[in-house]
Amino acid sequence: MFGILALLLVVSPPHFRHAPGWHVDSRPAHACAGVSASRCVQASGWASTVRYRDCPDCSPPHRTLAHLPPGGIVIQLSNGRERPARAPIGKWPPRIRARDVTVGFEGDPGRHGVFQRFVRTGTLERFLFVWFGRAHPTRHQLARANAELRTVR
């Protein structure tokens, strides 16, 4: 039991800065859906330019995306530890480029662009989704999303 508690304690939720124009929040560590905490633990956080209306791990966040204007952005980030680790080793934070944004996502009608990244840094796995209010985000949206990602602690 101590091992599970230790695993929960070492996964901190991602914290986005409270900046004008952003709604941010996070949830503490919990067992991943469908498995025990001894196998997988995650903690979630988000930043959005509209009020966030979904559960921390709802993907896609349907109710929030329904209110997302074309210039809007929704960022979801989960920090986790899984045994065995699944994510490829990579750098954090990622840089979102227009060519890395795809149109459509399972369960989303296709009017949103989405950036996805699954990466491990040390023993921490990060699962990132960034939705844009239009299929092809503007340079301003990309810069704004990248700037917000750089604030995550």
N, C-alpha and C positions, 0 to 999 in steps of 0.2 A: 504494500500500500504506500509506503514512503516513496518508492520509486515513481509511482504515478503522480503523487503530489509534487515531487521534485520536477517532473516533466511539465506539469501544469504551470509551475512557478517560473520556469525558464523560458516560457513563450510569452513575451510581452505583446500586447496589442499595438498595432501601428498607430502612431499619433500624428495627424496632420496639424499644421499650425492653424490657428484661428485668424484668418485674414479676411478683409472686406470682400464680400461677394461669394464667400464659400461657407457652406454648411458642413461641419465636420463632427465626427463622433467615432467611438470605438467600443468594442465589447471584449471582456476578458477571455482568457483561454478556456477552452472546453474540449471535450472529446470530439473528434471528427464524426460526421454522420455515419452511422452504421458500423462503427468499430469501437473498441475499448480505448480508453485514454492511455493504456500501456502501449498501444500500437501507433496512435495518431492523436495529436493535440493541435488546435489552431486557435488563433485570436484574430478578430477582424476589425478593420477600420475603413472609413470612407470619407470622401470629400466630394461635394457636389455643388453646382451653381444654382440648384433648386433644392427645396426641402426634400430630404431623403425620406421615402415613404415605405420602404420594404424591410424585410428581415436582413440582418448583417450579411448572411451568406446566400441570399436569393440571387440567382444568376440565370438570366438577366433580371435586373430589378424592374419588373414590368410597370409597377405603379409610378415609380420615379421617372422612368423613361417616357411614360405617357404624358408627363408634364414638362419634358425637356424641350426647350426652344432650340431652333437651329444653331444658335451660338453657344448652347449649353454643354456642360461636361459632367460626367459622373465617374468617379474613381473608386474602385473597390480593391482593397488589399487585404489578404490574409497572410499572417505569419504562422508558420507551423513547423512541427517536427514529426517526422514519420519514420517508423522502423519497419523495414529498411527505407532509407531515403530514396526518393523517386526523381526529384528534380535534377536537371543537369547543372553543373557548376557554372556560374556566370557572374557578371558584374552588377552592382546595384549603386544607384538607380539606373534603370534602362533609359535610353533616349528614344522617345517616340518620334518616328519619322513618318511622313505621309505614306511612303511605300509600305510601311508595316501595318497600316490600318486597313482592315478588311470590311467589306460591306455585308451586313447581315450576320446573324448569330442564331443558333437554334432557339426557337421560341420568340424571336424578335422579327417584326415584319420587314426589316431590310432598309428602313430609312435612316438607321444609325450606323456610323462607322464604329468599329471596335478594335482596340489594341489588346492583345493578350500576351502575358509573359509568365513563365513558370521557371524559377531559377533558385539555385541554392548558393548561399554565401556562408561559408563555414558549415555549421550544423543547422542553420535556419533556412527553411524553404519558404519562398514568397510566391504567392499566386496573385497576379495582378490582372484586373480588367479595367479598361478605360473606354467609356462610351462617349461618343460625340453626337451632338444634336443633328448632325447631317452626315450623309454617307462619306463625304470627303471633307475632313476638317480644314479650316483655314489655317494659315501660318500663325495667326494670332491664337487660335485655339490650341494648336500644338505647343506653342511657346508657353501658354498659360498652364497647360497640363504638365509639361516638363518642369516648370518652375514649382508647381505644387508638389510634384513627386520628390523634388529635392528637399522639401521641408520635412519629410516623414522621419520620425524618430522612433 
